[in-house]
Amino acid sequence: MAKKKSTHKGHSKRLAKTGKAPGTVTYLGNREGAKSTIYVLEYDENSIIESGVDVYTIDSFDKIVAFQASPTISWINVIGISDEKFIENLGKAFSLNPLTVEDAVNTHQRPKIDEYDNYIFGAFKMLYLDEKNDLVAEHVAIVLMENTVLVFQEMQDDVFNSIRDRVRAKAGRIRSKPADYLFFTLLDAIIDNYFVVLENVNHKIDALEEEVYENPSSKTAHAIQDLKKEVLRIRGYMYPMRELINKLIDSEHLLIAKDTQLFLRDALDHCIEINESLNILREMSMSLMEMYMSNMSNKMNEVMKVLTIMASIFIPLTFIVGVYGMNFEYIPELKYPNGYFYVWGLMIAIFIGLLFYFKKKGWL
């Protein structure tokens, strides 16, 4: 019931947005009321500074924009995007196109890459598993500027902790690379976490396959349907990514270095692999329903076979009982002293004979 409610809410928000001018900032997600917070990770090859910015002070935008002027790399994380006025003002402070800001808070936005003169904007779907092992889909928007990467996300949880640890530990090449490499690592982390999600889907398929074989029920059918929807949902999020990565690889934008384009080719390989895996999982989820229907049909056939055998056995017995149950006075066998026992013996013999016959035919 909760899912239906949230879906209806999403539709009502889309209706509310209909007719508004392009570039109007309207949050379309289901995580309203969260206070926006900003977390900044500023670093270069020799130093790192972590800080938070109070977004509700008068000089907050000046502090945030000041990071862009710094020669160090600034990773600015905006967590909570339901405060439309704040996000709109933040976009103006960074001179972002209104259409960019609109897409940054539109959680129904299809994954996309837009190139502008002074920045590159990307909207993606970040997937991860929560504590209950349920799938969480979070809208995330990333803006690549010179020396700055601005990230908009709905919640505190994300898949970027390993990148933060690498920056803090000065592990790998991230501290010595420009902002476009940070953009790539964030995108790569989003893509790589799809492998974790797909592994979880694989486990669900294995469990459902075992359930279908052993003890299928109506709950099994519902679980298979939910799994099919989940696979199609993930596929919808990932399918455009291949085209987007290709776009970045072929881009001649000054913010994307040739070295970073080589790393993007690795991300492209991962996208291709994930899409191929999703196609396989889609086929497997569809075959699960076919297996379920086949097994249920077999169980029904077994029941019908038993009922048919029982009916076949009792048809001659019913005939005999019906004949001797007629109210005619001059039925010859009625005068037999042991007629009752003869009839019983005949019926038992027929019963046993039919059982042997069905057994010989392999029907029992």
DRENDO-1510 file (C-alpha; in Angstrom, 1 decimal, always signed):
<recs>
REC; n; res; u; v; w
REC; 1; MET; +0.0; +0.0; +0.0 .
REC; 2; ALA; +2.9; +2.4; +0.8 .
REC; 3; LYS; +4.3; +1.9; -2.7 .
REC; 4; LYS; +1.0; +2.8; -4.3 .
REC; 5; LYS; +0.7; +5.9; -2.1 .
REC; 6; SER; +4.2; +7.2; -3.1 .
REC; 7; THR; +3.5; +6.5; -6.8 .
REC; 8; HIS; +0.3; +8.5; -6.6 .
REC; 9; LYS; +2.2; +11.3; -4.9 .
REC; 10; GLY; +4.8; +11.3; -7.7 .
REC; 11; HIS; +2.2; +11.6; -10.3 .
REC; 12; SER; +0.5; +14.5; -8.5 .
REC; 13; LYS; +3.9; +16.3; -8.4 .
REC; 14; ARG; +4.4; +15.8; -12.1 .
REC; 15; LEU; +0.9; +17.2; -12.7 .
REC; 16; ALA; +1.9; +20.2; -10.5 .
REC; 17; LYS; +5.0; +20.8; -12.7 .
REC; 18; THR; +3.0; +20.6; -15.9 .
REC; 19; GLY; +2.7; +24.0; -17.5 .
REC; 20; LYS; +5.5; +25.7; -15.6 .
REC; 21; ALA; +8.2; +27.4; -17.6 .
REC; 22; PRO; +11.4; +25.4; -18.5 .
REC; 23; GLY; +14.0; +25.8; -15.9 .
REC; 24; THR; +11.6; +26.0; -13.0 .
REC; 25; VAL; +13.1; +24.3; -10.0 .
REC; 26; THR; +10.6; +21.7; -8.8 .
REC; 27; TYR; +11.6; +18.8; -6.6 .
REC; 28; LEU; +9.8; +15.6; -7.8 .
REC; 29; GLY; +11.2; +13.1; -5.3 .
REC; 30; ASN; +9.7; +11.4; -2.2 .
REC; 31; ARG; +12.3; +12.5; +0.3 .
REC; 32; GLU; +10.9; +15.9; +1.2 .
REC; 33; GLY; +11.6; +18.0; +4.3 .
REC; 34; ALA; +15.3; +17.0; +4.6 .
REC; 35; LYS; +17.5; +19.9; +5.5 .
REC; 36; SER; +20.1; +20.6; +2.9 .
REC; 37; THR; +23.7; +20.3; +4.1 .
REC; 38; ILE; +27.0; +20.9; +2.3 .
REC; 39; TYR; +30.2; +18.9; +2.9 .
REC; 40; VAL; +33.4; +20.0; +1.2 .
REC; 41; LEU; +36.5; +18.0; +0.6 .
REC; 42; GLU; +39.3; +20.4; -0.7 .
REC; 43; TYR; +42.6; +18.8; -1.6 .
REC; 44; ASP; +45.7; +18.9; -3.7 .
REC; 45; GLU; +48.8; +16.6; -3.9 .
REC; 46; ASN; +50.1; +17.8; -0.6 .
REC; 47; SER; +47.2; +18.8; +1.6 .
REC; 48; ILE; +43.5; +18.1; +2.3 .
REC; 49; ILE; +40.9; +20.1; +4.2 .
REC; 50; GLU; +37.4; +18.7; +5.1 .
REC; 51; SER; +34.7; +21.1; +6.2 .
REC; 52; GLY; +31.0; +21.8; +6.3 .
REC; 53; VAL; +29.1; +24.9; +5.3 .
REC; 54; ASP; +26.0; +26.1; +7.1 .
REC; 55; VAL; +23.7; +26.7; +4.1 .
REC; 56; TYR; +21.3; +29.0; +6.0 .
REC; 57; THR; +23.7; +31.8; +6.8 .
REC; 58; ILE; +23.8; +35.0; +4.8 .
REC; 59; ASP; +27.4; +34.5; +3.5 .
REC; 60; SER; +27.0; +30.8; +2.8 .
REC; 61; PHE; +26.9; +31.1; -1.0 .
REC; 62; ASP; +30.0; +33.3; -0.9 .
REC; 63; LYS; +31.9; +30.7; +1.0 .
REC; 64; ILE; +30.7; +27.9; -1.3 .
REC; 65; VAL; +31.6; +29.8; -4.5 .
REC; 66; ALA; +35.0; +30.8; -3.1 .
REC; 67; PHE; +36.0; +27.1; -3.3 .
REC; 68; GLN; +35.7; +27.3; -7.1 .
REC; 69; ALA; +38.3; +30.1; -7.2 .
REC; 70; SER; +40.8; +28.0; -5.2 .
REC; 71; PRO; +43.7; +26.3; -7.2 .
REC; 72; THR; +43.0; +23.1; -5.2 .
REC; 73; ILE; +40.4; +20.5; -6.2 .
REC; 74; SER; +37.1; +21.1; -4.4 .
REC; 75; TRP; +34.5; +18.3; -4.0 .
REC; 76; ILE; +31.3; +20.0; -2.9 .
REC; 77; ASN; +28.7; +17.6; -1.7 .
REC; 78; VAL; +25.1; +19.0; -1.5 .
REC; 79; ILE; +23.0; +16.5; +0.5 .
REC; 80; GLY; +19.2; +17.0; +0.5 .
REC; 81; ILE; +17.7; +18.6; -2.7 .
REC; 82; SER; +14.1; +19.2; -1.6 .
REC; 83; ASP; +14.7; +22.8; -0.6 .
REC; 84; GLU; +13.9; +24.2; -4.0 .
REC; 85; LYS; +14.8; +27.9; -3.2 .
REC; 86; PHE; +18.2; +27.0; -1.8 .
REC; 87; ILE; +19.1; +24.8; -4.8 .
REC; 88; GLU; +17.9; +27.6; -7.1 .
REC; 89; ASN; +20.1; +30.2; -5.4 .
REC; 90; LEU; +23.0; +27.8; -5.3 .
REC; 91; GLY; +22.7; +27.3; -9.1 .
REC; 92; LYS; +22.7; +31.0; -9.6 .
REC; 93; ALA; +25.8; +31.4; -7.4 .
REC; 94; PHE; +27.6; +28.9; -9.6 .
REC; 95; SER; +26.2; +30.4; -12.8 .
REC; 96; LEU; +24.5; +27.1; -13.7 .
REC; 97; ASN; +21.9; +27.1; -16.5 .
REC; 98; PRO; +18.3; +27.0; -15.1 .
REC; 99; LEU; +17.7; +23.7; -17.0 .
REC; 100; THR; +20.7; +22.2; -15.2 .
REC; 101; VAL; +19.3; +23.1; -11.8 .
REC; 102; GLU; +15.9; +21.8; -12.8 .
REC; 103; ASP; +17.3; +18.4; -13.8 .
REC; 104; ALA; +19.4; +18.3; -10.6 .
REC; 105; VAL; +16.3; +18.1; -8.5 .
REC; 106; ASN; +14.1; +16.1; -10.9 .
REC; 107; THR; +14.5; +12.6; -9.5 .
REC; 108; HIS; +12.6; +11.2; -12.5 .
REC; 109; GLN; +15.2; +12.5; -14.9 .
REC; 110; ARG; +16.6; +9.9; -17.3 .
REC; 111; PRO; +20.4; +9.6; -17.0 .
REC; 112; LYS; +21.9; +12.2; -19.2 .
REC; 113; ILE; +25.1; +14.3; -19.9 .
REC; 114; ASP; +24.9; +17.9; -21.0 .
REC; 115; GLU; +27.9; +20.0; -22.0 .
REC; 116; TYR; +28.0; +23.7; -21.5 .
REC; 117; ASP; +30.8; +26.3; -22.1 .
REC; 118; ASN; +32.1; +26.3; -18.6 .
REC; 119; TYR; +30.9; +23.0; -17.1 .
REC; 120; ILE; +29.6; +19.5; -17.8 .
REC; 121; PHE; +26.4; +18.2; -16.1 .
REC; 122; GLY; +25.5; +14.6; -15.5 .
REC; 123; ALA; +22.4; +13.1; -14.0 .
REC; 124; PHE; +22.6; +9.5; -12.9 .
REC; 125; LYS; +20.8; +6.8; -10.8 .
REC; 126; MET; +22.9; +5.6; -7.9 .
REC; 127; LEU; +21.9; +2.1; -6.7 .
REC; 128; TYR; +22.9; +0.4; -3.4 .
REC; 129; LEU; +21.6; -2.0; -0.8 .
REC; 130; ASP; +20.3; -0.8; +2.6 .
REC; 131; GLU; +20.7; -2.6; +5.9 .
REC; 132; LYS; +17.7; -4.8; +5.1 .
REC; 133; ASN; +19.3; -5.8; +1.7 .
REC; 134; ASP; +16.6; -3.9; -0.1 .
REC; 135; LEU; +17.4; -1.9; -3.3 .
REC; 136; VAL; +17.7; +1.9; -2.9 .
REC; 137; ALA; +17.7; +4.0; -6.0 .
REC; 138; GLU; +18.9; +7.6; -5.4 .
REC; 139; HIS; +19.0; +10.4; -7.9 .
REC; 140; VAL; +22.5; +12.0; -8.1 .
REC; 141; ALA; +23.6; +15.0; -10.2 .
REC; 142; ILE; +27.3; +15.8; -10.8 .
REC; 143; VAL; +28.6; +19.1; -12.2 .
REC; 144; LEU; +32.2; +19.2; -13.4 .
REC; 145; MET; +33.8; +22.7; -13.4 .
REC; 146; GLU; +37.3; +23.8; -13.4 .
REC; 147; ASN; +38.9; +22.6; -10.2 .
REC; 148; THR; +35.5; +21.9; -8.7 .
REC; 149; VAL; +33.1; +19.0; -8.7 .
REC; 150; LEU; +29.6; +19.8; -7.4 .
REC; 151; VAL; +27.5; +16.8; -6.4 .
REC; 152; PHE; +23.7; +16.9; -5.6 .
REC; 153; GLN; +22.3; +13.9; -3.9 .
REC; 154; GLU; +19.1; +13.1; -2.0 .
REC; 155; MET; +20.4; +11.4; +1.1 .
REC; 156; GLN; +23.5; +11.1; +3.2 .
REC; 157; ASP; +24.1; +7.4; +2.2 .
REC; 158; ASP; +26.0; +6.9; -1.1 .
REC; 159; VAL; +28.6; +4.8; -2.8 .
REC; 160; PHE; +31.5; +7.3; -2.5 .
REC; 161; ASN; +33.0; +6.4; +0.8 .
REC; 162; SER; +35.8; +4.5; -0.8 .
REC; 163; ILE; +36.7; +7.5; -2.9 .
REC; 164; ARG; +36.8; +9.7; +0.3 .
REC; 165; ASP; +39.1; +7.2; +1.9 .
REC; 166; ARG; +41.4; +7.2; -1.1 .
REC; 167; VAL; +41.6; +11.0; -1.0 .
REC; 168; ARG; +42.3; +11.0; +2.7 .
REC; 169; ALA; +44.9; +8.3; +2.4 .
REC; 170; LYS; +46.5; +9.8; -0.7 .
REC; 171; ALA; +46.0; +6.4; -2.3 .
REC; 172; GLY; +46.4; +6.0; -6.0 .
REC; 173; ARG; +46.6; +8.9; -8.4 .
REC; 174; ILE; +43.4; +10.8; -7.3 .
REC; 175; ARG; +45.3; +13.5; -5.3 .
REC; 176; SER; +47.6; +14.3; -8.2 .
REC; 177; LYS; +44.9; +14.5; -10.9 .
REC; 178; PRO; +42.6; +17.4; -12.0 .
REC; 179; ALA; +38.9; +17.7; -11.3 .
REC; 180; ASP; +37.8; +15.6; -14.3 .
REC; 181; TYR; +39.5; +12.6; -12.8 .
REC; 182; LEU; +37.4; +13.1; -9.6 .
REC; 183; PHE; +34.3; +13.3; -11.9 .
REC; 184; PHE; +35.4; +10.0; -13.5 .
REC; 185; THR; +35.9; +8.2; -10.1 .
REC; 186; LEU; +32.5; +9.3; -8.9 .
REC; 187; LEU; +30.9; +8.0; -12.1 .
REC; 188; ASP; +32.9; +4.8; -11.9 .
REC; 189; ALA; +31.9; +4.2; -8.3 .
REC; 190; ILE; +28.2; +4.5; -9.3 .
REC; 191; ILE; +28.7; +2.1; -12.2 .
REC; 192; ASP; +30.7; -0.4; -10.2 .
REC; 193; ASN; +28.1; -0.6; -7.5 .
REC; 194; TYR; +25.7; -2.0; -10.1 .
REC; 195; PHE; +27.7; -5.2; -9.9 .
REC; 196; VAL; +26.9; -5.5; -6.2 .
REC; 197; VAL; +23.2; -4.9; -7.0 .
REC; 198; LEU; +23.3; -7.5; -9.8 .
REC; 199; GLU; +24.9; -10.0; -7.5 .
REC; 200; ASN; +22.0; -9.6; -5.0 .
REC; 201; VAL; +19.5; -10.1; -7.9 .
REC; 202; ASN; +21.4; -13.3; -8.8 .
REC; 203; HIS; +20.9; -14.6; -5.2 .
REC; 204; LYS; +17.2; -13.7; -5.4 .
REC; 205; ILE; +16.9; -15.6; -8.6 .
REC; 206; ASP; +18.6; -18.7; -7.2 .
REC; 207; ALA; +16.4; -18.6; -4.1 .
REC; 208; LEU; +13.2; -18.3; -6.2 .
REC; 209; GLU; +14.4; -21.0; -8.5 .
REC; 210; GLU; +14.8; -23.4; -5.6 .
REC; 211; GLU; +11.4; -22.3; -4.2 .
REC; 212; VAL; +9.7; -22.9; -7.6 .
REC; 213; TYR; +11.0; -26.4; -7.8 .
REC; 214; GLU; +10.3; -27.4; -4.2 .
REC; 215; ASN; +7.2; -25.6; -3.0 .
REC; 216; PRO; +5.7; -22.9; -5.3 .
REC; 217; SER; +2.8; -20.8; -4.0 .
REC; 218; SER; +1.0; -17.6; -4.9 .
REC; 219; LYS; +3.6; -15.7; -2.9 .
REC; 220; THR; +6.3; -17.1; -5.2 .
REC; 221; ALA; +4.5; -15.7; -8.2 .
REC; 222; HIS; +4.3; -12.3; -6.6 .
REC; 223; ALA; +8.0; -12.5; -5.7 .
REC; 224; ILE; +8.9; -13.3; -9.3 .
REC; 225; GLN; +6.8; -10.4; -10.6 .
REC; 226; ASP; +8.6; -8.0; -8.2 .
REC; 227; LEU; +11.9; -9.4; -9.3 .
REC; 228; LYS; +11.1; -8.9; -13.0 .
REC; 229; LYS; +10.1; -5.3; -12.2 .
REC; 230; GLU; +13.3; -4.7; -10.3 .
REC; 231; VAL; +15.4; -6.0; -13.2 .
REC; 232; LEU; +13.6; -3.8; -15.7 .
REC; 233; ARG; +13.9; -0.9; -13.4 .
REC; 234; ILE; +17.7; -1.4; -13.0 .
REC; 235; ARG; +18.0; -1.9; -16.8 .
REC; 236; GLY; +16.2; +1.4; -17.4 .
REC; 237; TYR; +18.7; +3.1; -15.2 .
REC; 238; MET; +21.8; +1.5; -16.7 .
REC; 239; TYR; +20.8; +1.2; -20.4 .
REC; 240; PRO; +21.5; +4.9; -21.3 .
REC; 241; MET; +24.9; +4.9; -19.5 .
REC; 242; ARG; +26.8; +3.3; -22.4 .
REC; 243; GLU; +25.7; +6.1; -24.7 .
REC; 244; LEU; +26.6; +8.7; -22.1 .
REC; 245; ILE; +30.1; +7.3; -21.5 .
REC; 246; ASN; +30.7; +7.2; -25.2 .
REC; 247; LYS; +29.7; +10.8; -25.4 .
REC; 248; LEU; +32.3; +11.8; -22.7 .
REC; 249; ILE; +35.0; +9.7; -24.5 .
REC; 250; ASP; +34.3; +11.5; -27.8 .
REC; 251; SER; +33.9; +14.9; -26.2 .
REC; 252; GLU; +36.3; +17.7; -27.1 .
REC; 253; HIS; +35.3; +19.7; -24.1 .
REC; 254; LEU; +38.3; +21.4; -22.4 .
REC; 255; LEU; +37.3; +20.1; -19.0 .
REC; 256; ILE; +37.9; +16.4; -20.1 .
REC; 257; ALA; +41.6; +15.6; -20.5 .
REC; 258; LYS; +42.8; +12.9; -22.9 .
REC; 259; ASP; +44.1; +10.8; -20.0 .
REC; 260; THR; +40.7; +10.8; -18.3 .
REC; 261; GLN; +39.1; +9.7; -21.6 .
REC; 262; LEU; +41.3; +6.6; -21.4 .
REC; 263; PHE; +39.9; +5.8; -17.9 .
REC; 264; LEU; +36.4; +6.4; -19.2 .
REC; 265; ARG; +36.9; +3.5; -21.7 .
REC; 266; ASP; +37.2; +1.2; -18.7 .
REC; 267; ALA; +33.9; +2.5; -17.3 .
REC; 268; LEU; +32.4; +1.9; -20.8 .
REC; 269; ASP; +33.6; -1.8; -20.6 .
REC; 270; HIS; +31.8; -2.1; -17.2 .
REC; 271; CYS; +28.6; -0.6; -18.7 .
REC; 272; ILE; +28.6; -3.1; -21.5 .
REC; 273; GLU; +29.2; -6.0; -19.1 .
REC; 274; ILE; +26.4; -4.8; -16.8 .
REC; 275; ASN; +23.9; -4.3; -19.7 .
REC; 276; GLU; +24.7; -7.8; -20.9 .
REC; 277; SER; +24.2; -9.2; -17.4 .
REC; 278; LEU; +20.9; -7.4; -17.1 .
REC; 279; ASN; +19.7; -8.9; -20.4 .
REC; 280; ILE; +20.6; -12.4; -19.0 .
REC; 281; LEU; +18.9; -11.7; -15.7 .
REC; 282; ARG; +15.8; -10.4; -17.5 .
REC; 283; GLU; +15.6; -13.7; -19.5 .
REC; 284; MET; +16.1; -15.7; -16.3 .
REC; 285; SER; +13.4; -13.8; -14.4 .
REC; 286; MET; +11.0; -14.4; -17.3 .
REC; 287; SER; +11.9; -18.1; -17.5 .
REC; 288; LEU; +11.2; -18.3; -13.7 .
REC; 289; MET; +7.6; -17.4; -14.3 .
REC; 290; GLU; +7.4; -20.0; -17.1 .
REC; 291; MET; +8.9; -22.6; -14.7 .
REC; 292; TYR; +6.4; -21.5; -12.0 .
REC; 293; MET; +3.4; -21.9; -14.4 .
REC; 294; SER; +4.7; -25.2; -15.6 .
REC; 295; ASN; +5.2; -26.6; -12.1 .
REC; 296; MET; +1.8; -25.4; -11.0 .
REC; 297; SER; +0.3; -27.0; -14.2 .
REC; 298; ASN; +2.1; -30.3; -13.3 .
REC; 299; LYS; +0.8; -30.2; -9.8 .
REC; 300; MET; -2.7; -29.6; -11.1 .
REC; 301; ASN; -2.3; -32.5; -13.6 .
REC; 302; GLU; -1.3; -34.7; -10.6 .
REC; 303; VAL; -4.4; -33.7; -8.7 .
REC; 304; MET; -6.6; -34.3; -11.8 .
REC; 305; LYS; -5.0; -37.6; -12.4 .
REC; 306; VAL; -5.8; -38.8; -8.9 .
REC; 307; LEU; -9.3; -37.5; -9.2 .
REC; 308; THR; -9.7; -39.2; -12.6 .
REC; 309; ILE; -8.4; -42.5; -11.2 .
REC; 310; MET; -10.8; -42.3; -8.2 .
REC; 311; ALA; -13.7; -41.5; -10.5 .
REC; 312; SER; -12.7; -44.4; -12.8 .
REC; 313; ILE; -12.7; -46.8; -9.9 .
REC; 314; PHE; -16.1; -45.7; -8.5 .
REC; 315; ILE; -17.9; -45.5; -11.8 .
REC; 316; PRO; -18.5; -49.4; -12.1 .
REC; 317; LEU; -19.1; -49.6; -8.3 .
REC; 318; THR; -21.7; -46.8; -8.6 .
REC; 319; PHE; -23.3; -48.6; -11.5 .
REC; 320; ILE; -23.6; -51.8; -9.5 .
REC; 321; VAL; -25.1; -50.0; -6.5 .
REC; 322; GLY; -27.4; -48.1; -8.8 .
REC; 323; VAL; -28.7; -51.2; -10.4 .
REC; 324; TYR; -29.4; -52.9; -7.1 .
REC; 325; GLY; -30.8; -49.7; -5.6 .
REC; 326; MET; -33.7; -49.7; -8.1 .
REC; 327; ASN; -37.1; -50.3; -6.5 .
REC; 328; PHE; -38.3; -53.2; -8.7 .
REC; 329; GLU; -39.8; -56.2; -6.9 .
REC; 330; TYR; -38.8; -58.8; -9.4 .
REC; 331; ILE; -35.0; -58.3; -9.7 .
REC; 332; PRO; -33.7; -61.9; -9.9 .
REC; 333; GLU; -30.7; -61.5; -7.7 .
REC; 334; LEU; -32.7; -60.0; -4.8 .
REC; 335; LYS; -33.8; -63.5; -3.8 .
REC; 336; TYR; -30.2; -64.8; -3.4 .
REC; 337; PRO; -29.5; -65.6; +0.2 .
REC; 338; ASN; -25.9; -64.5; -0.1 .
REC; 339; GLY; -26.5; -61.9; -2.9 .
REC; 340; TYR; -25.3; -59.0; -0.6 .
REC; 341; PHE; -22.0; -60.7; -0.1 .
REC; 342; TYR; -21.6; -61.6; -3.8 .
REC; 343; VAL; -22.1; -57.9; -4.7 .
REC; 344; TRP; -19.6; -56.8; -2.2 .
REC; 345; GLY; -17.1; -59.4; -3.4 .
REC; 346; LEU; -17.7; -58.3; -7.0 .
REC; 347; MET; -17.1; -54.6; -6.1 .
REC; 348; ILE; -13.9; -55.4; -4.2 .
REC; 349; ALA; -12.7; -57.5; -7.1 .
REC; 350; ILE; -13.4; -54.7; -9.5 .
REC; 351; PHE; -11.6; -52.2; -7.2 .
REC; 352; ILE; -8.5; -54.3; -6.9 .
REC; 353; GLY; -8.5; -55.2; -10.6 .
REC; 354; LEU; -8.6; -51.5; -11.6 .
REC; 355; LEU; -5.8; -50.7; -9.1 .
REC; 356; PHE; -3.6; -53.4; -10.7 .
REC; 357; TYR; -4.5; -52.1; -14.2 .
REC; 358; PHE; -3.6; -48.5; -13.4 .
REC; 359; LYS; -0.4; -49.6; -11.7 .
REC; 360; LYS; +0.6; -51.6; -14.8 .
REC; 361; LYS; -0.1; -48.6; -17.0 .
REC; 362; GLY; +2.1; -46.4; -14.7 .
REC; 363; TRP; -0.7; -44.1; -13.8 .
REC; 364; LEU; -0.2; -44.7; -10.0 .
</recs>
